[in-house]
Amino acid sequence: MKRRVLQFLKTYFLFVLLFVIQKPIFMAYYHDLYTGATLGDYLSVMYHGLPLDLSVAGYLTAVPGFLIIASAWTDSKALRVIRRIYFGLIALIMSCVFVVDLCLYDFWGFRLDMTPVFYFLTSPRDTIASVSGWYVALGLIAIAVYAAILYAIFNSALIRERKPMKIPYHRQYVSLVLLVLTAALFIPIRGGFSVSTMNLSKVYFSQDQRMNHAAVNPAFSFMYSATHQSHFDEQYRFMEPEVADSLFDEMVEKPAPTDSIPQILNTRRPNIIFIVLESFSTHLMETFGGEKNVTPYLDKYAKEGILFTHFYANSFRTDRGLVSIFSGYPGQPSTSIMKYPEKTENLPSIPRALKNAGYTPEYYYGGDADFTNMRSYLISSGIEKIISETDFPLSERQAKWGAPDHVLFQRFLQDLKEEQKEPFLKIVQTSSSHEPFEVPFHRLEHKVLNSFAYADSCVGDFVERYREMPLWKNTLIVMVPDHLGAYPKPVENPLDKHTVPLILIGGAVKEPLVVDTYASQIDIAATLLAQLGLPHDEFIFSKNIFNPNAPHFGYFTEPTLFGMVTPENQLVFNLDSNTVQIDEGTEKGANLEKGKAFLQKLYDDLEKR
């Protein structure tokens, strides 16, 4: 019995040790982020990360525990084969999780969750288009090498037996003891006997979020995300429903006299062109005190059109961003509503609202329109025509994401020169200013900035050419990024990461204007439809930026946080640690309960869709 008990304990604590060792490896890999980290910081990360390590080790030890129990009853070779297969699979899974997490953290800034799986299943080619071929190859090699190392450790410590264990005389007693030990794994798996179960907040210990991220076990983070893709009305329960209802009512737009809302357009039925700018941010524009000479066209249009100076991206990825823009529906931290076509079918949308008003909606994108279920969302939103990657000849699909931006705008402009049924709604989604930032343009030495300069030049070339067409006089062009910016990196303050430009130009715009009202992408729907004299009641999360009776604020989410921003209070709440991460302004804490209520009501609505 002693050997079997020792093997059980050795299995469990070996898993724990391997998870603990991964933490300093993660910090060493991202040494630029942890430049000032001391030995004490490394030890603190390893110590505070133990709860999640103990939990995942508990899951992984359960099967070996039952195999050890079975070995007390039979010495069949099948048990040894099963053990080899099991530990081989675990070595491969542990390696995949660790290496993929290590690679993706640089791009996303949070530990592994279900997001990459969703992207890969819907469009594997586009998922790996963000990185170069050699990076993918190195990743696969790293997975293979690490898996081989792990299996060698498992084989030496747990699989290979120097002396076979004999079937014990009191096997019932031995089995009972081992069964109790296996059942006891429930304690670290659950995180003890308290009311709260194991969750990511268990390892948060520092005001420095980088340290907290380093303490997170990526395998636990992934499992936690995978088990929170349903029962949305049970997630983010901050307060009693009636309290959330009351607070949310304060954040909903109230009617205002028509003459109190300024009209920024000179016509009720302009042609409308949306240009969705991949990964742009205010940091790229000199207008906002950002980089110089990167986006000369956007800076020009900011002066001659309507510029919104306190505008926020609601999320961090395109699938969330598109729904925020066109359905006025906030991005969710733990999932993406675009994963569920049965839910997106029930969302309101700008294209459908305009279609009902006589518009003809069309969508132009140089990449794969099936990526992240985008096509199903667009069609259910009322888009009648979708031009995407397969509509361009192979010779023009020069980029990893498909047709580069200049080809996309050339096709768009060519189609516009044909006879148009007016009014129309046309949406152009760019893609070239995205990892790996490889573009047919060489104005700037900085690779990332050069890709944004290229996208800006493509937008500018289109606008200047379109300006010469008769359609310009009756056109409103809406320029807005799809999500938070890809430059600069890293930006530690989420408040800075989510600031994006919103610019309105075109012959339908009355006059240049600077709007300082706080808002976010979800507010575009109500604002635009109100300018057109169309109802927007079904967009329950959207507010007319120009309505003096609307509670104006910016709102955004990431997998680990939400932010709510007003002139009086700029607040970020960490959802993993359940703590306030940033609280600034003259009325600190004013947005905390409102922000929680907003998220709770969002998930109530998500469950019902």
Buried (B, 14 or more C-beta within 10 A) or exposed (E): BEBBBEBBEBBBEBBBEBBBEBBBEBBEBBEEBBEEBEEEBBEBBBBBBBBBBBBBBBBBBBBBBEBBBBBBBEEEEEBBEBBBEBBBEBBBBBBBBBBBBBBBBBEBBBBBBBBBBBBBEBBEBBBBBBBBEEBEEBBEEBBEEBBEEBBEBBBEEBBEEEEEBEEBEEBEEBBEBBEEBBEEBEEBBBBEEEEEEBBBBBBBBBEBBBBBBBBBBBBBBBBBBEEBBEEBBEBBEBBEEEBBBEBBEEBEBEEBEEEEBEBBBBBEBBBBBBBBBBBBBBBBBBBBEBBEEBBBBBBBBBEEBBBBBBBBBBBBBBBBBBBBBBBBBBBBBBBBBBBBBEBBEEBBBBBBBBBEBEBBBBBBBBBBBBBBBBBBBBBBBBBBEBBBBEBBEEEBBBBBBBBBBBBBBBBBBEBBEEEBEBBBBBBBBBBBBBBBBBBEBEEBEEEBBBBBBBBBBBBBBBBEBBBEEEBBBBBBBBBBBBBBBBBBEEBEBBBBBBBBBBBBBBBBBEEEEEBEBBBBBBBBBBBBBBBBEBEBEBBBBBBBBBBEEBBBBBBBBBBBBBBBBBBBBBBBBBBBBEEBBBBEBEEBEBBBBBBBBBBBBBBBBBBEB
